Amino acid sequence: MHPVTSDNLYATLLRHLPEVLPYVEVAAERHDLRIADVSHWEQLNTHPGTLLSEVLAYPLFLPALAEGRDNDFLTRCFTFVEALLDSPGGYLEDTAYYTFIEPCLKSREMLGRALEKALPRTRRELWGLIEGWNIMPDPTWPR
């Protein structure tokens, strides 16, 4: 996947994670739009992190990670997170960090699953949190 930019965030999200469509539809309706009329994330919210929290992180990603289900979906999510981290100029890096990476600390089980599924840069970010917060790592967690 290519790096995600502000301009391609919405299209990339829908293309790679179509499971978000019902949540995007609800967000569009709140703004008196039909989903077919939405072409950019700014039409739905004021910040990309708000949109991604509302349509992906909280309804889909974090529950799947907590329950250890939907491996294909989680793989696609972590690919998307990696693309956010690689955004030109680092514009979406904080969005990736605060919306997807930091919430993985909710439990040791979620953190372990996240480390298993994460791609290299995301895994490094997770390990930075583990070390920064002095979390005792499980010997089975991948580096």
Backbone as JSON, one array per atom type, in Angstrom:
{
  "sequence": "MHPVTSDNLYATLLRHLPEVLPYVEVAAERHDLRIADVSHWEQLNTHPGTLLSEVLAYPLFLPALAEGRDNDFLTRCFTFVEALLDSPGGYLEDTAYYTFIEPCLKSREMLGRALEKALPRTRRELWGLIEGWNIMPDPTWPR",
  "N": [[0.85, -1.18, 0.0], [0.51, 2.22, -0.77], [1.85, 5.22, 0.78], [-0.44, 6.97, 2.91], [-2.16, 9.93, 2.25], [-3.5, 13.17, 3.11], [-5.23, 13.81, 1.07], [-5.85, 11.32, -0.14], [-6.8, 9.76, 1.91], [-9.54, 9.09, 2.6], [-10.49, 7.66, 0.3], [-8.6, 5.6, 0.21], [-9.06, 4.34, 2.66], [-11.73, 3.33, 2.29], [-11.28, 1.64, 0.11], [-9.45, -0.31, 1.02], [-10.46, -1.18, 3.45], [-13.35, -2.01, 3.46], [-15.22, -2.68, 5.34], [-15.82, -0.55, 6.93], [-17.88, 0.89, 5.84], [-20.71, 0.9, 6.81], [-20.42, 2.5, 9.1], [-19.34, 4.83, 8.11], [-21.48, 5.63, 6.61], [-23.34, 6.33, 8.61], [-21.98, 8.51, 9.73], [-21.99, 10.22, 7.52], [-24.74, 10.68, 7.22], [-25.23, 12.18, 9.5], [-24.26, 14.59, 8.73], [-26.01, 15.36, 6.87], [-25.59, 14.14, 4.38], [-25.37, 11.86, 1.64], [-23.74, 8.74, 1.42], [-22.66, 8.35, -1.09], [-22.17, 10.92, -1.88], [-19.95, 11.75, -0.54], [-16.6, 12.55, -0.74], [-14.25, 13.2, 0.47], [-12.54, 13.13, 3.59], [-12.84, 15.44, 5.15], [-15.41, 16.31, 4.77], [-16.87, 14.96, 6.61], [-15.83, 15.15, 9.19], [-13.7, 17.1, 11.41], [-11.1, 16.37, 11.75], [-8.74, 13.91, 10.73], [-8.18, 11.85, 12.57], [-10.44, 11.8, 14.18], [-12.43, 10.91, 12.43], [-11.33, 8.36, 11.73], [-11.28, 7.13, 14.23], [-13.99, 6.97, 14.79], [-15.11, 5.44, 12.66], [-13.49, 3.24, 12.26], [-11.39, 2.51, 14.25], [-12.64, 2.32, 16.93], [-15.2, 0.98, 16.52], [-14.46, -1.34, 15.07], [-11.61, -2.16, 14.7], [-10.28, -2.16, 17.35], [-12.08, -3.83, 18.9], [-11.82, -6.26, 17.4], [-9.11, -6.78, 17.76], [-9.01, -7.03, 20.56], [-10.54, -9.3, 20.93], [-9.19, -11.14, 19.48], [-9.79, -11.92, 16.84], [-10.71, -12.19, 13.32], [-8.37, -12.25, 11.54], [-7.47, -11.62, 8.87], [-8.69, -9.13, 8.49], [-7.45, -7.66, 10.58], [-4.81, -7.74, 9.69], [-5.05, -6.2, 7.35], [-5.79, -3.8, 8.55], [-3.47, -3.15, 10.03], [-1.72, -2.81, 7.91], [-2.82, -0.53, 6.8], [-2.4, 1.24, 8.96], [0.38, 1.34, 8.94], [0.74, 2.6, 6.49], [-0.35, 5.08, 7.12], [1.55, 5.94, 8.97], [3.64, 6.34, 7.23], [2.96, 8.62, 5.89], [3.39, 11.42, 3.72], [5.55, 13.94, 4.84], [4.88, 13.36, 7.42], [2.3, 13.96, 8.18], [0.03, 12.42, 8.93], [0.99, 10.85, 10.89], [0.74, 11.23, 13.74], [-1.98, 10.74, 13.94], [-2.09, 8.0, 13.33], [-0.62, 7.04, 15.49], [-2.01, 7.9, 17.9], [-4.61, 7.02, 17.43], [-4.52, 4.32, 16.72], [-2.13, 2.91, 17.58], [-1.34, 3.58, 20.31], [-3.78, 2.87, 21.72], [-3.51, 0.1, 21.75], [-2.32, -0.62, 24.07], [-4.18, -1.22, 25.95], [-4.6, -3.72, 27.09], [-2.53, -6.5, 28.08], [-2.95, -8.7, 26.48], [-4.07, -7.59, 24.16], [-1.92, -6.02, 23.37], [0.04, -7.97, 22.87], [-1.18, -9.34, 20.72], [-1.28, -7.24, 18.9], [1.46, -6.8, 18.46], [2.07, -9.17, 17.15], [0.67, -8.91, 14.72], [1.43, -6.45, 13.69], [3.2, -4.42, 11.34], [6.67, -3.7, 10.44], [7.42, -0.88, 11.14], [5.29, -0.05, 12.76], [5.44, -1.99, 14.74], [7.9, -1.27, 15.89], [7.14, 1.2, 16.99], [5.28, 0.31, 18.89], [6.99, -1.17, 20.56], [8.53, 0.92, 21.48], [6.68, 2.2, 23.11], [6.29, 0.18, 25.02], [8.8, 0.05, 26.22], [9.05, 2.74, 27.06], [6.98, 3.01, 28.89], [7.74, 1.23, 30.76], [6.79, -1.42, 30.66], [6.56, -4.78, 31.45], [7.82, -6.98, 29.22], [6.39, -9.77, 27.51], [7.99, -12.84, 27.01], [7.3, -14.09, 24.63], [6.5, -12.2, 22.84], [6.84, -10.82, 19.63], [9.73, -9.23, 18.27]],
  "CA": [[0.0, 0.0, 0.0], [1.24, 3.48, -0.83], [1.58, 6.08, 1.93], [-1.73, 7.65, 2.91], [-2.09, 11.39, 2.35], [-4.78, 13.79, 3.45], [-6.1, 13.76, -0.11], [-6.31, 9.98, -0.49], [-7.18, 9.04, 3.12], [-10.9, 8.56, 2.53], [-10.57, 6.66, -0.76], [-7.77, 4.46, 0.62], [-9.8, 3.66, 3.73], [-12.85, 2.57, 1.72], [-10.78, 0.61, -0.8], [-8.75, -1.39, 1.73], [-11.21, -1.63, 4.62], [-14.75, -1.71, 3.16], [-16.04, -2.95, 6.53], [-16.16, 0.72, 7.57], [-18.99, 1.54, 5.13], [-21.89, 1.24, 7.63], [-20.08, 3.57, 10.04], [-19.19, 6.03, 7.29], [-22.84, 6.03, 6.24], [-23.9, 7.02, 9.78], [-21.3, 9.81, 9.81], [-22.48, 11.04, 6.41], [-26.12, 11.09, 7.53], [-25.16, 13.25, 10.51], [-23.94, 15.83, 8.02], [-27.02, 15.46, 5.8], [-25.01, 13.68, 3.13], [-25.44, 10.45, 1.3], [-22.37, 8.23, 1.32], [-22.21, 8.54, -2.48], [-21.78, 12.32, -2.05], [-18.74, 12.02, 0.23], [-15.38, 12.25, -1.49], [-13.08, 13.57, 1.27], [-12.82, 13.0, 5.02], [-13.21, 16.73, 5.74], [-16.86, 16.47, 4.68], [-17.5, 14.23, 7.71], [-15.27, 15.53, 10.48], [-12.71, 18.15, 11.33], [-9.75, 15.81, 11.88], [-8.74, 12.51, 10.28], [-8.22, 10.94, 13.72], [-11.83, 11.7, 14.62], [-13.1, 10.01, 11.49], [-10.82, 6.99, 11.84], [-11.74, 6.6, 15.52], [-15.43, 6.73, 14.7], [-15.54, 4.46, 11.66], [-12.61, 2.08, 12.19], [-10.69, 2.09, 15.47], [-13.48, 1.88, 18.04], [-16.21, -0.05, 16.23], [-13.99, -2.54, 14.37], [-10.22, -2.55, 14.93], [-9.99, -2.5, 18.74], [-12.79, -5.05, 19.29], [-11.21, -7.43, 16.74], [-7.83, -7.0, 18.42], [-9.29, -7.49, 21.92], [-11.11, -10.65, 20.88], [-8.3, -12.02, 18.73], [-10.52, -12.49, 15.7], [-10.61, -11.5, 12.03], [-6.95, -12.07, 11.21], [-7.31, -10.91, 7.6], [-9.06, -7.75, 8.75], [-6.39, -7.03, 11.38], [-3.65, -7.57, 8.8], [-5.33, -5.03, 6.5], [-5.75, -2.62, 9.42], [-2.07, -2.79, 10.32], [-1.16, -2.3, 6.67], [-3.32, 0.83, 6.73], [-1.69, 2.01, 9.99], [1.74, 1.53, 8.43], [0.65, 3.62, 5.44], [-0.54, 6.36, 7.82], [2.85, 6.32, 9.53], [4.5, 6.74, 6.12], [2.38, 9.76, 5.17], [4.37, 12.45, 3.38], [5.68, 15.01, 5.81], [4.44, 12.91, 8.73], [1.03, 14.61, 8.48], [-0.93, 11.5, 9.57], [1.73, 10.02, 11.85], [0.09, 11.33, 15.05], [-3.27, 10.06, 13.82], [-1.82, 6.56, 13.47], [-0.13, 6.77, 16.84], [-3.03, 8.07, 18.95], [-5.85, 6.33, 17.08], [-4.36, 2.87, 16.57], [-1.0, 2.3, 18.28], [-1.44, 3.74, 21.75], [-4.86, 2.07, 22.31], [-3.12, -1.32, 21.88], [-1.83, -0.83, 25.45], [-5.33, -1.43, 26.83], [-4.36, -4.96, 27.85], [-1.36, -7.26, 27.63], [-3.39, -9.57, 25.39], [-4.18, -6.77, 22.94], [-0.57, -5.63, 22.99], [0.68, -9.15, 22.27], [-1.78, -9.56, 19.39], [-0.85, -6.15, 18.03], [2.85, -7.06, 18.07], [2.07, -10.27, 16.18], [0.11, -8.47, 13.44], [2.0, -5.18, 13.24], [4.3, -4.36, 10.38], [7.9, -3.28, 11.13], [7.45, 0.44, 11.79], [4.29, -0.06, 13.82], [6.0, -2.81, 15.82], [8.9, -0.43, 16.57], [6.39, 2.18, 17.8], [4.74, -0.42, 20.04], [8.1, -1.47, 21.48], [8.89, 2.18, 22.12], [5.72, 2.4, 24.21], [6.57, -0.83, 26.05], [9.99, 0.49, 26.95], [8.78, 4.03, 27.66], [6.06, 2.84, 30.02], [8.3, 0.18, 31.62], [5.91, -2.59, 30.66], [7.33, -6.02, 31.42], [7.44, -7.71, 28.01], [6.21, -11.22, 27.51], [9.08, -13.38, 26.16], [6.79, -14.57, 23.35], [6.16, -11.08, 21.95], [7.84, -10.65, 18.57], [10.47, -7.95, 18.18]],
  "C": [[0.9, 1.24, 0.0], [0.96, 4.28, 0.44], [0.23, 6.79, 1.79], [-1.47, 9.15, 3.07], [-3.45, 11.92, 2.78], [-5.75, 13.67, 2.28], [-6.62, 12.37, -0.43], [-6.77, 9.16, 0.72], [-8.53, 8.35, 2.99], [-11.01, 7.43, 1.49], [-9.77, 5.41, -0.39], [-8.47, 3.65, 1.71], [-10.91, 2.78, 3.16], [-12.37, 1.43, 0.83], [-10.2, -0.58, -0.03], [-9.52, -1.95, 2.92], [-12.7, -1.33, 4.43], [-15.7, -2.0, 4.33], [-16.49, -1.67, 7.22], [-17.41, 1.36, 6.97], [-20.21, 1.83, 6.0], [-21.63, 2.39, 8.59], [-19.88, 4.9, 9.32], [-20.57, 6.55, 6.9], [-23.51, 6.79, 7.38], [-23.28, 8.41, 9.91], [-21.79, 10.74, 8.71], [-23.89, 11.55, 6.7], [-26.15, 12.21, 8.56], [-24.89, 14.61, 9.89], [-24.87, 16.05, 6.83], [-26.46, 15.14, 4.43], [-25.35, 12.22, 2.9], [-24.01, 9.98, 1.13], [-21.82, 8.43, -0.09], [-21.74, 9.98, -2.73], [-20.47, 12.67, -1.34], [-17.52, 11.62, -0.59], [-14.11, 12.54, -0.69], [-13.47, 13.54, 2.73], [-13.28, 14.3, 5.66], [-14.72, 16.99, 5.67], [-17.56, 15.84, 5.88], [-17.02, 14.67, 9.08], [-14.21, 16.6, 10.3], [-11.28, 17.63, 11.4], [-9.78, 14.36, 11.43], [-8.79, 11.51, 11.44], [-9.63, 10.75, 14.24], [-12.6, 10.74, 13.72], [-12.64, 8.57, 11.67], [-11.2, 6.35, 13.18], [-13.18, 6.14, 15.43], [-15.81, 5.58, 13.77], [-14.68, 3.2, 11.62], [-12.08, 1.64, 13.55], [-11.64, 1.53, 16.52], [-14.55, 0.86, 17.66], [-15.65, -1.36, 15.69], [-12.61, -3.01, 14.82], [-9.98, -3.0, 16.38], [-10.79, -3.71, 19.23], [-12.19, -6.32, 18.66], [-9.89, -7.78, 17.41], [-8.05, -7.56, 19.83], [-9.76, -8.94, 21.94], [-10.23, -11.63, 20.11], [-8.97, -12.68, 17.55], [-10.22, -11.7, 14.43], [-9.17, -11.2, 11.63], [-6.71, -11.32, 9.91], [-7.62, -9.43, 7.79], [-7.97, -7.02, 9.54], [-5.13, -6.81, 10.54], [-3.84, -6.35, 7.91], [-5.31, -3.74, 7.32], [-4.31, -2.19, 9.7], [-1.34, -2.32, 9.07], [-1.57, -0.84, 6.48], [-2.6, 1.73, 7.73], [-0.27, 2.32, 9.51], [1.75, 2.62, 7.35], [0.4, 5.01, 6.03], [0.79, 6.86, 8.38], [3.8, 6.83, 8.46], [3.96, 7.93, 5.35], [3.44, 10.82, 4.9], [4.37, 13.59, 4.4], [5.22, 14.63, 7.21], [3.08, 13.46, 9.15], [0.06, 13.71, 9.24], [-0.27, 10.59, 10.6], [1.09, 10.05, 13.25], [-1.27, 10.64, 15.05], [-3.09, 8.56, 13.99], [-1.46, 6.22, 14.9], [-1.26, 6.81, 17.86], [-4.31, 7.3, 18.68], [-5.7, 4.82, 17.09], [-3.26, 2.27, 17.45], [-1.15, 2.38, 19.79], [-2.6, 2.94, 22.37], [-4.55, 0.57, 22.43], [-2.6, -1.63, 23.28], [-2.95, -1.14, 26.42], [-5.19, -2.69, 27.67], [-3.12, -5.64, 27.28], [-1.73, -8.15, 26.45], [-3.48, -8.79, 24.07], [-2.8, -6.37, 22.45], [0.17, -6.79, 22.32], [0.14, -9.43, 20.88], [-1.33, -8.48, 18.4], [0.58, -6.38, 17.55], [2.95, -8.18, 17.05], [1.65, -9.81, 14.79], [0.81, -7.26, 12.85], [3.11, -5.38, 12.22], [5.49, -3.69, 11.06], [7.87, -1.92, 11.82], [6.46, 0.51, 12.94], [4.8, -0.86, 15.01], [7.06, -2.02, 16.59], [8.22, 0.61, 17.47], [5.82, 1.52, 19.05], [5.83, -0.74, 21.06], [8.59, -0.19, 22.17], [7.96, 2.5, 23.28], [6.0, 1.43, 25.35], [7.76, -0.38, 26.9], [9.75, 1.81, 27.68], [7.9, 3.96, 28.89], [6.54, 1.76, 30.99], [7.35, -1.01, 31.77], [6.79, -3.82, 30.56], [6.9, -6.81, 30.19], [7.28, -9.2, 28.26], [7.31, -11.78, 26.61], [8.6, -13.86, 24.8], [6.48, -13.44, 22.38], [7.24, -10.9, 20.89], [8.46, -9.26, 18.57], [10.43, -7.52, 16.77]]
}
